[in-house]
Amino acid sequence: LKTLDVVDGAERHVNERIIREIESKDTEALWKHPHIQKLFESKAQLDEKVQANQVFAWRAALNEEQKDNHVDLTLRSARLSLDDKRVFDLIGTGNTIGIFQLESTGFQKLLTKLKPDCFEDIVAAVALYRPGPLQTGMVDDFVDCKHGRKAVTYPHPLLEEVLKPTYGGFVYQEQVMQAAQVMAGYSLGGADLLRRAMGKKKIEVMAAERTKFIDGCSEKGIPKEDAESVFDLMEKFAGYGFNKSHSAAYALITYQTGYLKTLYPVEFLAALMSTELTNTETIVKDIAEARQMGIKVLPPTINQSMISFSVSGDQIRFGLGAIKGLGDAALHAILEAREEKGAFQSLYDFCERVPVKQLSKKTLETLIRSGAFDEFEIPRARLLDAIDRAVGAAKSTQRDIAIGQESLFGSVGLANSVKAKEEYNESIHEGPERERLRYEKEALGFYVTGHPLTRYENDMARLTTTNIDKLKELKPNSSVVFGAIVGAYREMPLKDGSGRIAFVTLEDLSGAIEVRVNAKKFAEFEQILKADVPLLVKGSIWFDRNSDPPAVRMRTDEFVSIEDVRKQGAKTVEIRFEESQVDAAKLLILHEIIKEFPGDCNVGLKLIIPELAEVEFDLPDQLRLNASEALVDRVEAVFGRGVVRFA
């Protein structure tokens, strides 16, 4: 059912897009839809119909007369032709996350070998990917025959027409029935009884069917040994054969989801994520797939996000329903308030318009920490501090409304003018970025507005040899150094009580890997593994051949703090800002910050005047800095992210 929800959701996103294109008469965009191209002889014909307002899509209400000369441009997966080469090309790459039936690693491996190029290949793949065919080598034979690496042979010449679509092998139960009809003269009903008897493996029934089959073959002049050989083959296959009608039905949904992912990846992935709103692990996987496909997932926003994931141009907007800890009642209350009076103007406005009974302090904290209020351009720490004041003001306003006292003067306008003043403590600055991102990940399950490693990219370029995604491309026993954070962690005592081992999930900007840290290394590095700091990980890799495909594993030798390494190696702190980011007041604040963090690093300032010049100058020797994380947090709180570099 979830898969059908994905198809329905993706279709809805696409059809909403088509409606917008019809309304704007954007025939260039409309012509890019393959199913629309098939409705017209030429783009000129589409242009003519659009200009004459004789096209519609989806839920448009038309009378009988209009239906005669209007063209329906609605995308309906059930009406797709099953021959789009682009779909088969995508499936053949094994890039099948989200495609029905094809997501497992083993199936992806089969598809990269099979390279399906028609719908019948997908039907066969669904039937073949089962323990029986995989264990008997039948799948490899099918693939080799398809690609001409092995000659196609048939158990008997009479079976060529029956087994030709599957390269000489039995793949479907229906083929057993056809073989019995062709070779032994079975009726359709009798052939079905044979199929069922073979599946249930009843010895006495099978003995009777064997005699019947051989006798039927004899009447057609087929030698007994040939008949017995074919019956043995049919009997062996029937133990793991799959019904073709079922396989074809699955394959149809497979093709539909493959079509949507191929031609409408943004709409498809938005729908896919929306079916798993409460499953953080699955959403994280789907978001990683989106990023792999070059699709950006935008953070949640209180004024644009829907409950589900939605489409915003060629990007996906995070759904409020996927924020952890928000109940259905709160979500619906937020959307109802927004639909009633439009966009929220501030935290105070939000608290006033959404019923206070739906807004616990924890709910507001979660929304703020998720980044949903970032559009108001007030630091999250300042918003968190203002929650009690905003809720207090909202309770007062909502109480007055409830008892019919909009204002002392009975005037809505005057009531608005005497609302509680919005107060934000401007002495509160955003906390350390690492803390902000940790809270964001707790709320969303992953990082959206940044990553703890981003500010270390220049350092990692100097200090690392690879990233996690590229480990699989290296040779066994290769030594590696990469930057990572600890994404998950669990420890386990040894049975003899001599120590503890740990299983640590390491994450970087490219992927993740779980490593086993032995007792000796864990005793040495336990403190830093639990410190929640970006790490340099040193070790070597090997491949687990028991996995299919072989999985990358790692022997870890050392974990060190990237910040500590940077402190030891940094000679210069460079602060870069554009002309628009700086003014006299900010420079005075910068001067105070520099005095707060004395150290040994030279300080260089770079002023960037876009499209005109870059001005560099060094500060006096008495103004030297400590290359610390706290320094970066303080400077970025004034000038924005990414302005500090170390060399």
N, C-alpha and C positions, 0 to 999 in steps of 0.2 A: 504493500500500500504506500510506503514511503516513496518508492520509486515512481509510482503514478503521481504522487504529490509533486515530485521534482519535475516531471514532464508537464503537469498542469501549471505549475508555478513559472517555469521557463516560458511556456507558451504565452502566459498572461503578460510577462515582462515584454516579450517580443511584440505581442499584439498592441500593447499600450504604446510602444515605440512606433508601430505602423500607423496607429491612429494619429499620433502627433505629426507624422510625416504627411499623412493625408490632409490634415488640417492646415499645414503650412504649404501644401502643394509642392513638396520637395520630391520631385520625381527622380532626381539623381539618387537620393537615398532609397527610395522605393524600389528602383531598378536593381539594387544590389541584393535584394532578397531572391534567392534561387526559385522559390515556389511562385513568386510573382512573375518572374521572367517566363515561366511555363504557361502563364495565363494569357500572354499576348504574343502576337506575331513579331512585334518590334517595340522598341522604347517609344517610338512616335505614337503608336496606338495607346500605350499607357498614358503618355502626355495628354492625348486628346480626351481620354476618359476622365482623367484627374481634373483637367481644366473645366470639363462639363459637369463636374461634381457627380460623376456616375460610378464612383467606387466607394466601398465601405469596408469596415472591418469589425469583427468581433460582435459586440452586443448592440449594434446599430438597429434601430427599429424602422423597418421598411414596410410599406404597403405592398399589395400584390402587384400593382402596376410598376412600382419601382424595381421590384425583384427581377422583372423581365429584362431591363436594360442596364442594371447596375452589376458591377463585378465585385465579388467578395474577395478581399485580399487577406483574409484571416489565415494565419499559420495554424494548421491542424496536423499534428504529428501522425495521426491515424491515416491521413491521406497522402503521405509522402511516397514518392517513388523510391524503390529500394536499390538504387543504382548509382548513388553519388560517390565517385571515385575518392573525393576528399575524405569521406567518412572512413572508407576502407584503409586509406593511407594512414590516418591517425591511429586507427585500431592496430594496424600493423607495426607501429612504433612501440606498442606496449604502454603508451601514455593514456591509460584507461581508468585513472582515478575518477570515481563517480559514475562510470558507465556500468549499467546493470550486468551482473554476472562476471564481469571481466576484471575486477579490482585486485584479486589476489596476486601475489608475486609469481606463483607458479603459472597462473593463467597468462600473465603478462609475458612470461618467458615463452609459453607456447605460441602466443600471437606473433612474437618477433620471429619465430621460426616459420610459422604457417604463412604469414603475410596474406591474409584473406583479401580477395579482390572481387568477391560477389557475396550476395546474401546467403547463398547455399553454404559457403564456407563458414559463415558465422553459425548457422544452424548445426553444422557438423562439429564445430569447435565446442559448442555448448554440450553436445552429446558425448564428445570424446573426453572432455576434461572430467574424468571419473576414475576412481581407483583401478577398476578392471582394465580398461583400455590403456591407462598409463603404465600399469605394471606388466602388461603382456608385450609391450613394444609396439602395439597396434598404432599408437599415436605417431611414433617416429616413422612407421611405414607409410602412414597416410601423408605426412608432410613430405617425405622423400618422393613418393609417387606424384604428388601434386606438382613438385618442382622438377620432375624429370630425372631425379637422381637414381630412381629405381623403376624398373619396368612394371607396368600394371599387368597383373595376371588374374584370372578368374577361376574359381573352384570347378566350374563346369561351363562350357560354352553357352548353355541355355540361360545362365545367370548374368551374362554380360549387360543386358539392358537393365536388370535389377540393380547391379552393383557398380555400374559405370559412374554414377554421380559421386560415389565414395571410393573411387580408385581401386575397385576389386575387393574391398573388405566390407563385412557386415558392420554397420554403424547404428542402424535403427531397428527396433523390433518389427516395424512394418516390413522390413526387407526379409525377415524370416518368414513372415506370412506370404509374401510374394514368391519367395523361393519354393515354398511348399505348393503353391498353386501352379507355378510354371513347370516344375520338375515332376511333381507327383499327382497333379490333378485335384488338389484339395479345393473344396468350396471356400468361400470367404469365411463363413462361420466355422468350418472345420479348421482352417488355418489359424483362426483366432484361438480356438481351443488348444491347438498345438503350441502356440506362443505361451499361453498361460500355463500349460503343463510343464514346459521347459523352465519357465521362471520359478515354479514351485518345486521342481526336481522330485516329483513323486515317481519312485522307481517302477512300480507296476504300470502306471499310466504311460510312462515314457517307453517302456518295453512294447506296449501295444501300439503307440504312435510310431515307433521305429519300424515295426513290421508293416504298418499301414503305409508309411512313407516309401519303404523299399518296394513294396508291392506296386504302389502307384508309379514309381519310377520304372519298374520292370515293364509295365504296360506301355510305356513310352520308349522302350528299347534301351533304357539306360542300365549299364552293367551294375550288378549288386555292389561291387567294391566301390564304384564311383558314388552310388547312392549312400552307402554307409559313411564314406569320407565326408560327403556334404552334410549328412545328418549330424555327424560328430562335431563338425565345425559350427553348425547352427546351435547345437546343444551347448557347446562351450561358450559361444557368444551370448546366448540367452540369459546367462547368469548375471551379466552386467550391462545388457543392452538397454537403450533408452528409447522411449516413445518419441517418434519424430514430430508428432503433432504438439507435444509438450515442448520439445526443443525449438520448434519453429515459433511457438508463441513467446518463449523466452527471448529468442533471437530477434523477434520483432521489436520488443521493448529495448533490447540491446542496441539495435540499429537506431531507434528513435532517440535514445539518450546519447548515442554516439554522434548523431546528426546535430543535436542541439549543442553539444560540447564543441564540435568542429566549427559550426557556422555562427553560433551565438554563445560563445564561451562566457561572457559577462553575465548574461541572463541565466544561463545554465548554472553557473557556480553560485550565483545569488540564491537561486531556488534550492540548490543542493544544500547550502548552509542553513537555509531557513527550515529544512526538515529536521535539523538536529540542534535546535536552539539550546537545549539543556545538556547537550553532550559536548563538553569542552574539548575533549580529546579529538573527536571527529572534526569539529570546527577548525581546530588548530591545523589538522592535516589538510583540510580543504583550503584554508587560507594559504598554507605553504604551496599547494598546487596552483592557486591563483597567482601567487608571486612568481612561481616558476614559469608561468605562461605570460608574465609581464603585465598582469592585471593588478592594479593597486586597490587595496582595501582601505577605505577611508575610516577614520575613527568615528565613534558614535557622537552625535550632536543632538541636543535636546530639541532643536527646531527643525531638523531635517530627517533624522532617523525615524523609521517606522518600527513596529514591533519586530518584524522579520527583516532580513537583509534585503536591501533594495538596490536598484540600478540608478547610478548617477552618471549619465553620459557613458563613457567607456570604463567607468570605475564602479566599485561595489561599496555601498554605504553600510557600515556595521549596524546591526539591528539591536534595538534596546532590549529585546527579549533575550538576547544572548549575554547580557550583563548579569553576572552572578548575584543572586540574592534579591532580585526584583520580582515581586509577586505579580500575578495577572491583574489583580485589582489596581495596583499602583500604575502598571503600564497602561491600562485602558483609561484610567483617570487622567493621565498625562496627555494622551492623544485626544480625549474628549475636550479637555481644556484648550488645547492648541487649535482644534478644529472650530471651536466655538468663537474664539476671539483672536485667532492668529498667533503669530510668533511671540514667544516669551522675550521680554526685554532685559531681564536681569534675574538673579537668584531670588530677590525679594518678590518680583512680579510672578515668578514661577510658584513660590510658596503661597502667595496670595490666591492664585487662580486654581491651583490643584487642591482639592479638599485635604486639610491638614491630617485628617484621620488616615489618609493613605500615605502620608509622608513621615515615616519614622526617621530619627536622626541617622540611623544606619543606612537607610535608603538614600538619603541625601549625600552622605559621605561616599557611598559607593558610586553614585552618579558623578560626583565631582572628581573622584579619583580615577574614574574610567575616562575622563576627558570630555564628558558630555556637555560641560559648561564652559569649555575653553573658548568658545566663540565670543564670550563676553569680555575676553582679553583682561581678565583679572587673575592673578596667580592662584593656583589651586589652594595653597596654604592660606591665603587671605579669605577665599570662599569658605573653607572649612571653619575658620574662625568666626565667620559671620552667620553660620547656620542658626544658632540659638536666637540671635537678634531677628533674623529673617522670619523664622517660624513664629516667634513671639508677635511680631507685627502682623503676620498673616492671621494668627488666631484672633487677634483683636478685630481685624477687618472682617473676617468671616463671621465672628460672633455678632458684630453690629448688623451685618447683612441679614443674618438669621432672624434677628428680632425687629427687622424693618427700620433700623436707624442708619440710613446711608450717610447722614451728616446732621449736624445740628440745624442745618438750614433746609433739609429735605431736597438737596440738589446734588445730583451725581457729579457734576462738574466741580462743585465746591468740595465734595467728598474726596475726589481725586487730588485736589490741591492741598489737602491737609493730611495726606497719608504720611506714615512714619518715614522719616528720612533714612535713606539707604546708607548704612555706615559700613565701611571696610577699613580695617586697621592698616594704614599704609606703612607702618613700621615693620609689618610682617612681610618677609620676602620668601620666595619659593625655596623649599628645602633642597637638599642635595639631589641631583638628578637621579642618582641610583635609587634613592628612596622613593622618589616620584614614580619611577618606572616600575619599582617593585609593587607598589600599590596598584598601579595600572594593570599589571599582569594578574594580580590577585582578583581584580574586578572582571577582567576580560578573558583571562586564560593565556594571553600572549601579549607581546609588546606591539603597540600601534604607532605611537608618536615618536618613538625612538628605540634605541637598544643600548644596553650598558656598554657594549663594545664600540659603539660608533665613535665616541670621542677618542678612542685609542687607535683608530685606523692608521694614522701616520706612524705610530709606534709599531703597530703590528707589521706594517710594510717593511720595517727594518729588522724586526726581531723574529718573525716567523718564516717557516719554509712552505706552508700549505694552509688550506682550510679543511674543515670536516668533509665537505662535499667531494673534495678532490682525493680523499684518502683511498677511495676505491680504484683510482687510476694508477696507484703506485705499485711497485713490486713488493712481494713479501719481504719482511724484515727491514724495510726502509725506515730510517730514522726520521722522525718528524718533530716539528715544533709548531704549535698553533695557539691562537688566543681563544678563550672560551669562558663561559660562565657556568656555574653549577645549576642546572635546571631541575634536577630531582636527585634524591639521595636516600639511600637506606643502608643500614649496617647490620652485620650478622656475626654473632660470636662463633668461634671455632668450637667444634665438638669437644676437643680436649681442654678447652678453657684457656688456651695459651694466648689468646688475642682475639681481635675482631677483623673481619674483612668488610669492605664497603663496595656497593654498586652505585656508581655515580653517572648520571646522565649529563654529558657536557654539550653545550649548545653554543654555536656561533651564528653569524649572519647568514650562513649557507645551509646549515642543517644541524643534526644532533647525532651523538653516538653514546652508547652506554659502555662504560669501562669497569672492569673489576680491579679493585685496588687491594693487593695482598696485605696480610697482617703487618709485615715489616714496614711497608710503605705507608700504610694507614696510620700506624703509630707515629711515623715521622711527619706526616702532612695533615693529620686530622684537624688541627686548628685552622689552617688556611682553607681547607675544604668546607669548613662550616662558617667561614668569615663573610660569605656573601660578597666577594670581591671578584673582579675580572682577573683571570689567570692566564699565565703562559703554561702550556702543558707540553712536556717533553716525554718522548717514548719511541716505540717502534710498532709497526703494524704486522698483522698476520691475517690469514683468511681461513675461516671456518668452513671446511669442505662438506660438513654435514648439513649445512643450510643450502637451500636451492632458491636463487643462486648463492654461491659462496658469500658469506657475510664478512665485512671488515671487522676485525677485532684489534685490540690495542694493549700492549704492555706499557704501563706507565712507569716512568723513571723519576719524574720530578714535577711538582706544582709550585709555581712562584707567582707572586702578585705582580701584575703588569705595572701597577703604579710604583711599586718598589724598584723595579728594573728601570723604569723611566726616571725616577728620582736619581738613581745612580748614574745614568748615562746622559741626562739632559744638561746641556750647556747654556741654552738660550730659551727664553719664553717669548714667543711672538704673539702679540695681540693685534688681530686684524679686524677692522670695521669699515663699513662704507660710510660715506659722508652723511647719509640719512640716519645713521645709527648713533651719531655723536653730537653733543652740544657741550657748552661750557660747564653746565652743572654735572653732566656725566663724567667729564674729565676730572673734575674735582673729586667725585666719588672714587674714580679709578686711582687717583693719587693716594687716597686714604686706604684703599684696598692693598696697594703695593706696600704701604707701610705696615699693614697688618701681617704680611707674609714674607718677612725678610729671609733671604737665602743666598745661594751662591750663583744663581743663574743670571746671565745678562738679560736685559729687557729690551725688546725691539717693538716699536709700534709701526703699523702699516695702515695708512689711510687710503681707501680706494674711492676714487671719483669715477664712477662708471663712464666708459667710453671717452675718458679724458686722460686720467693719469693715476699712478699709484705713488704715494709719497711714503718713504721709509725713513725712520730716524731712531737712533739708539738713545736710551735714557742714561743719565750719569751713573758711574760705578757705585755710588752710594745707594742707588735704588736697584737692588738686586732681589730676586724672588726665589721662593721655595716652590719647586715644581710639584705641587700637591693637588689632589682632587678637590680639596676645599677651596683652593684658589680658583680653580676652573668654575666651580659652582657660583662663587661670588661674582666673578667677572661676567659670566653668562647671564646672571640675574639682572645685570645692568644693560648689557649690549646684545643679548640673544645667544642662541646656541651656535657652537662651531667657530667661535671667534678666537679661541686660544689654541696655539700649536706649540709643540716642543721640538727642539732640534739639538 
